[in-house]
Amino acid sequence: MIRPRAVSRRGTGRARGWALLSLPGLWVAGVLGLVYAVPGGVQWAPAAVAAPVIACVGTGRRRCVLAGGALAVAAVAVPDTGARLGTEAAVLAVLAVCFLLVHRRARLAAELDRTREIAVATQQVLLPPLPMRVNEFAVAGDYLSASRGARIGGDLYEVLATPFGVRAVIGDVRGHGLEAIGTVAALLGSFREAAHDEPELGGVLRRLDRALHRHLRGRSHAAEEFVTLMLLELGEDCEVQVINCGHPQPYRLFPDRPGRLRARPLETGEPFPPLGLFDPGPDAKSVACGELLPGQALFLHTDGVMDARDSAGEFFPLLPVLEGAAQSAARGGSLCARTLVDAVRASFLRHTRGRLTDDMALLVLHRDAPRVPAQAAAVRTAPGVPGVPRP
């Protein structure tokens, strides 16, 4: 099924393409009109030289440049225009330069497309799309890089099913954009291995700390580098275990009453300093944050979300936006993690008008509520049924 908006955009693009193709011809026609409308005095015919230049800038197609040049030569060769051989030579010179520029432009565009393909493939290997489900949890994430044209930068996240439960990481490397990608790669590679090997979150943290120091070894500014990081584990009993290293607190989304979801900060205890500024040692222990009950969700984010401002300098109102997005993402009493992330992202982009000064990452883990058959639900809620309490 073709969407109306896609058809509209396709039609607009075609109309614009035909307009650009016709510009050289319209220009030559206008020049000839001036030649015959204003005889004598100013010699308008040499202005036709601009036709191949217009074609070069407008479409970038070699055939269009050649057609514009042919029109220009024909215009200056029209009898009684006062054009001379020098003008025709100028047209041919401009035509040759434009033809070479278009050829170079096409070659550079092909190289750019190839570079983009390689960059996209590299970024997808480093930060691949999250699975829709990990064990019994619905998962969704999103990323916006402050570097134009990049899909990743200095933020990171990952969710894995391990022998010890579902484990997740979210972090923010000092700096942003492409300059921080090397540190992100080192930390994600270490987490993907350590999460399967270490029985305790503290062990995972120590492995990440060693990986960070190995990556920064020998660099002159290594002492200034750090990473805010949060490790999270959801065991078989859905007990939430957290280690927070200077990272923004996550939110717990829970049903407040039928049809309404509330968001509250998850109490993760006193955080450790950011990774790289302290030695975790053997005493780094996770903090128990209670069970994630059916129907509840965890919303994690980086500080690029909280610190974003609009044109008036107002910070992004994350909590009210999150609760509003949760209402729109709840369908039939169940929260859709993907819809929630998309709604927060859309509000964030509206607030900042697409101008990012820092990378931004979002991550949602939702534990599905148990589904009740419609017939059973009708019996439980039916008034006057003996022995069946009403909710």
Buried (B, 14 or more C-beta within 10 A) or exposed (E): EEEEEEEEEEEEEEEEEEEBBEBBBEBBBEBBEBBEEEEEEEBBBBBBBBBBBBBBBBBBBBEBBBBBBBBBBBBBBBEEBBBEEEBBEBBBEBBEBBBEBBEEBEEEEEEEEEEEEEBEEBBEEBBEEBEEBBBEBBBBBBBBBBBEEBBBBBBBBBBBBBEBBBBBBBBBBBBBBBEBBEBBBBBBEBBBEBBBEBEBBBBBBBBBBEBBBEBBEEEEEEEEBBBBBBBBBBEEEBBBBBBBBBBBBBBBBBBEEEEEBBBEEBEBEEBBEBBBBBEBEEEBBBBEBEBBEBBBBBBBBBBBBBEBEEEEEEEBEBEEBBBBBBEEBBEEEBBBBBBBBBBBBEBBBEBBEEEBEBBBBBBBBBBBBEEEEEEEEEEEEEEEEEEEEEE
